[in-house]
Amino acid sequence: MFNKGLYYEVNGKGDPILFLHGIGGTHTMFQPQVDYFSQEFQTITVDLKGSGQSDSLNCLPSKCLDIHCESILTLCHDLHLDNITLVGVSYGGIVAQHLAITHPQLVDKLILVDTYANTIPKSREEFELFLFAGFIAFSVWLPSKWIMPIFKRYERWELAHQEIVDIIQNRRAKEVTNQLMGCFGLNNLPALAKLEIPVLGIVGDDEPLVIEKMREVIEPIPDGSLHIIKNAFDPTNLCQPEQFNAVVDEFIRENLLRVPVTTRILSKMDSLVNG
């Protein structure tokens, strides 16, 4: 189905979970999660604009995140969705951060996977990581046979490997480059520290520097926690789907009747004052 140029699919009934895919991917990267969660929840998957079946972004790199959020907000409004659990993987995690920060009234729980909040390098290792991301941004213009050897590490994870193959074969090169360029120089850490919702970070253990970047994302958040999944890499949800689903399921159920962090802090202060 389409909503003002945004392709989306809805499955199941219950509390809504909205999934945002990685760069160059589509809604199909969450099929293991849709199969699992749509039995008790309502799952909403989209092709972010510039990807899959959705319209082009047609904007400067600096405007990509705003346009993504506008299209998601419109979809949620038209589907009468609120208090959503928002799940973002990799680039989708950056979009999810932007949405939770700019429209906190919409997001009830936030799950960030294999993503970044600060793309300003602080070390040589981080500079090399972002340099590699820059290379990936422009490598999408190269023939597929030149790119595939870069991703041989994914061959041990069937679903993740197929996702990478699909991205390379169906990529929209200009759109991928545009979106990745819009992420350079980003720093969401101060804004994330002000979130008053439960936030779960999930990351695979295959790359230590990515784990450190995820710690950087989660640590400033008052109600944040980080879970590391063994034998996994971006996208962790496809490398270890069963473990991923179990961790997300537990987090959602623990926070179905959550109390905002500010309320808990004020309650604790009151109990201390009044004995």
C-alpha positions as CSV (number, residue, x, y, z in Angstrom):
1,M,0.0,0.0,0.0
2,F,1.0,3.6,-0.5
3,N,0.6,6.7,1.6
4,K,1.6,9.9,-0.2
5,G,4.5,8.1,-2.0
6,L,5.6,6.0,1.0
7,Y,5.2,2.3,0.5
8,Y,4.1,0.4,3.7
9,E,2.7,-2.9,4.9
10,V,0.6,-3.6,8.0
11,N,0.3,-7.0,9.6
12,G,-1.4,-8.3,12.8
13,K,-3.4,-6.4,15.4
14,G,-2.5,-5.0,18.8
15,D,0.1,-2.4,20.1
16,P,1.9,-1.0,17.0
17,I,5.6,-1.7,16.3
18,L,7.1,0.4,13.4
19,F,10.3,-0.9,11.8
20,L,12.8,1.3,9.8
21,H,15.3,-0.5,7.6
22,G,19.0,0.1,6.8
23,I,20.4,2.1,4.0
24,G,19.4,0.9,0.6
25,G,17.2,-1.8,2.1
26,T,13.4,-2.2,2.1
27,H,10.6,-3.4,4.4
28,T,11.5,-7.0,3.5
29,M,14.5,-7.0,5.8
30,F,12.1,-7.4,8.7
31,Q,10.3,-10.5,7.5
32,P,11.5,-12.6,10.5
33,Q,10.2,-9.9,12.8
34,V,6.9,-9.5,11.1
35,D,6.3,-13.3,11.2
36,Y,7.1,-13.3,14.9
37,F,5.5,-10.1,16.2
38,S,2.4,-9.9,14.1
39,Q,1.0,-12.8,16.0
40,E,0.3,-10.5,19.0
41,F,1.2,-7.0,17.8
42,Q,0.5,-4.8,14.8
43,T,3.6,-4.5,12.7
44,I,4.2,-1.7,10.3
45,T,7.1,-1.8,7.8
46,V,7.9,0.8,5.2
47,D,10.2,1.5,2.3
48,L,11.8,4.8,3.4
49,K,11.6,7.3,0.6
50,G,14.5,6.8,-1.8
51,S,14.3,3.0,-1.3
52,G,12.3,0.1,-2.6
53,Q,8.9,1.0,-4.0
54,S,8.7,4.5,-2.4
55,D,9.1,7.8,-4.2
56,S,12.4,9.5,-4.5
57,L,13.6,11.9,-1.9
58,N,14.4,14.7,-4.3
59,C,16.2,16.9,-1.7
60,L,19.6,18.0,-0.4
61,P,21.4,15.5,1.9
62,S,20.8,17.7,4.9
63,K,17.0,17.4,4.4
64,C,16.7,13.6,4.1
65,L,16.0,12.9,7.8
66,D,13.4,15.6,7.9
67,I,11.6,14.2,4.9
68,H,11.7,10.7,6.3
69,C,10.2,11.9,9.5
70,E,7.5,13.9,7.8
71,S,6.4,10.9,5.7
72,I,6.4,8.6,8.8
73,L,4.4,11.1,10.8
74,T,1.8,11.4,7.9
75,L,1.5,7.6,7.8
76,C,1.1,7.3,11.6
77,H,-1.6,10.1,11.5
78,D,-3.5,8.5,8.7
79,L,-3.3,5.0,10.3
80,H,-4.3,6.5,13.7
81,L,-1.1,5.3,15.3
82,D,0.3,6.6,18.5
83,N,2.4,5.3,21.4
84,I,4.4,3.3,19.0
85,T,7.4,1.1,19.6
86,L,9.9,2.3,17.1
87,V,12.7,0.0,15.8
88,G,15.5,1.3,13.6
89,V,18.4,-0.7,12.2
90,S,21.6,1.0,11.1
91,Y,20.5,4.0,8.9
92,G,16.9,3.3,10.1
93,G,18.3,3.8,13.6
94,I,19.4,7.3,12.7
95,V,16.0,8.1,11.3
96,A,14.4,6.6,14.4
97,Q,16.5,8.9,16.7
98,H,15.5,11.9,14.7
99,L,11.8,11.0,14.9
100,A,12.0,10.3,18.7
101,I,13.8,13.5,19.3
102,T,11.7,15.8,17.2
103,H,8.3,14.1,17.9
104,P,8.5,12.5,21.3
105,Q,4.7,12.4,21.7
106,L,4.6,9.7,19.0
107,V,7.2,7.3,20.3
108,D,6.5,5.2,23.5
109,K,9.5,2.9,23.2
110,L,12.6,3.1,21.1
111,I,14.9,0.3,19.9
112,L,18.1,1.2,18.2
113,V,20.1,-1.5,16.4
114,D,23.7,-1.3,15.0
115,T,23.5,2.4,14.6
116,Y,25.3,5.7,15.4
117,A,24.3,9.0,17.1
118,N,27.6,10.8,16.6
119,T,29.4,10.7,13.3
120,I,32.1,13.2,14.2
121,P,35.2,11.0,14.6
122,K,37.1,11.3,17.9
123,S,39.9,8.8,17.0
124,R,41.8,7.3,14.1
125,E,39.7,4.1,14.4
126,E,36.5,6.1,14.2
127,F,37.8,8.1,11.3
128,E,38.6,4.9,9.4
129,L,35.1,3.6,10.2
130,F,33.4,6.6,8.8
131,L,35.8,6.7,5.9
132,F,34.7,3.1,5.1
133,A,31.1,4.3,5.3
134,G,31.9,7.1,2.8
135,F,33.5,4.5,0.5
136,I,30.3,2.4,0.7
137,A,28.2,5.6,-0.1
138,F,30.0,6.0,-3.4
139,S,30.7,2.3,-4.1
140,V,27.0,1.9,-5.0
141,W,27.9,3.4,-8.4
142,L,30.3,0.5,-9.1
143,P,29.3,-2.8,-10.8
144,S,27.9,-5.4,-8.4
145,K,30.7,-7.8,-9.1
146,W,33.2,-5.3,-7.8
147,I,31.3,-4.7,-4.6
148,M,30.3,-8.2,-3.5
149,P,33.8,-9.3,-2.3
150,I,33.7,-6.5,0.3
151,F,30.8,-8.2,2.0
152,K,32.2,-11.8,2.1
153,R,31.9,-11.6,5.9
154,Y,28.1,-12.0,5.6
155,E,28.3,-15.5,4.0
156,R,28.0,-17.2,7.4
157,W,24.6,-15.6,7.9
158,E,22.2,-16.7,5.2
159,L,19.4,-14.1,5.8
160,A,21.8,-11.2,6.3
161,H,23.9,-12.3,3.2
162,Q,20.7,-12.4,1.1
163,E,19.8,-8.9,2.3
164,I,23.1,-7.5,1.3
165,V,22.9,-9.2,-2.2
166,D,19.4,-7.7,-2.6
167,I,20.6,-4.2,-1.6
168,I,23.5,-4.4,-4.1
169,Q,21.4,-5.7,-6.9
170,N,18.4,-3.3,-6.4
171,R,20.1,-0.2,-5.0
172,R,19.2,3.3,-6.0
173,A,22.7,4.7,-6.1
174,K,21.9,8.4,-6.1
175,E,19.4,8.0,-3.2
176,V,21.9,5.9,-1.1
177,T,24.7,8.4,-1.6
178,N,22.4,11.3,-0.8
179,Q,21.2,9.7,2.5
180,L,24.6,8.7,3.7
181,M,26.0,12.1,3.0
182,G,23.3,13.6,5.2
183,C,24.6,11.6,8.1
184,F,28.1,13.0,8.2
185,G,28.8,15.5,11.0
186,L,25.7,14.3,13.0
187,N,25.6,14.5,16.8
188,N,22.4,13.4,18.5
189,L,23.9,12.6,21.9
190,P,22.8,15.8,23.8
191,A,19.2,15.4,22.5
192,L,19.1,11.6,23.3
193,A,20.1,12.4,26.9
194,K,16.8,14.2,27.2
195,L,14.6,11.3,26.1
196,E,12.1,10.2,28.8
197,I,11.1,6.9,27.2
198,P,12.7,3.4,27.5
199,V,15.4,2.9,24.9
200,L,17.0,-0.5,24.1
201,G,20.2,-0.7,22.1
202,I,21.0,-3.9,20.3
203,V,24.3,-4.6,18.6
204,G,26.2,-7.6,17.2
205,D,29.5,-8.6,18.7
206,D,31.4,-9.0,15.4
207,E,33.0,-5.5,15.4
208,P,34.3,-4.0,18.7
209,L,34.2,-0.4,17.4
210,V,30.5,-0.7,16.5
211,I,29.8,-1.9,20.0
212,E,31.6,1.1,21.4
213,K,29.6,3.4,19.2
214,M,26.4,1.8,20.4
215,R,27.5,2.2,24.0
216,E,28.0,5.9,23.1
217,V,24.4,6.0,21.9
218,I,22.8,4.4,24.9
219,E,24.9,5.6,27.9
220,P,23.5,9.2,27.9
221,I,19.9,8.0,27.9
222,P,18.3,8.0,31.4
223,D,16.2,4.9,30.7
224,G,18.6,3.2,28.2
225,S,20.1,-0.3,28.1
226,L,22.3,-2.2,25.7
227,H,22.2,-5.8,24.7
228,I,25.0,-7.5,22.7
229,I,24.1,-10.4,20.6
230,K,26.8,-13.0,19.9
231,N,27.9,-13.9,16.4
232,A,26.2,-11.0,14.7
233,F,26.9,-7.9,12.7
234,D,24.7,-5.2,11.1
235,P,21.9,-6.1,10.4
236,T,21.8,-8.1,13.7
237,N,18.1,-8.8,13.2
238,L,18.9,-11.0,10.2
239,C,22.1,-12.5,11.6
240,Q,20.5,-13.9,14.7
241,P,16.7,-13.4,14.2
242,E,15.5,-15.7,17.0
243,Q,17.8,-14.1,19.6
244,F,16.9,-10.6,18.3
245,N,13.1,-11.3,18.5
246,A,13.4,-12.7,22.0
247,V,15.3,-9.6,23.3
248,V,12.9,-7.2,21.6
249,D,9.9,-9.1,22.9
250,E,11.1,-9.1,26.5
251,F,11.8,-5.3,26.3
252,I,8.4,-4.5,24.9
253,R,6.5,-6.6,27.5
254,E,8.6,-5.2,30.4
255,N,7.6,-1.7,29.3
256,L,4.0,-2.1,28.3
257,L,2.9,-0.4,31.5
258,R,5.9,1.8,31.9
259,V,6.2,4.9,34.1
260,P,8.0,7.8,32.6
261,V,11.5,8.3,34.0
262,T,10.8,11.8,35.3
263,T,7.8,10.4,37.3
264,R,10.0,7.7,38.8
265,I,12.7,10.2,39.7
266,L,10.2,12.6,41.3
267,S,8.5,9.7,43.2
268,K,11.9,8.6,44.5
269,M,12.8,12.1,45.6
270,D,9.4,12.5,47.3
271,S,9.9,9.2,49.2
272,L,13.3,10.4,50.4
273,V,12.0,13.7,51.5
274,N,9.0,12.3,53.3
275,G,10.7,9.3,54.7
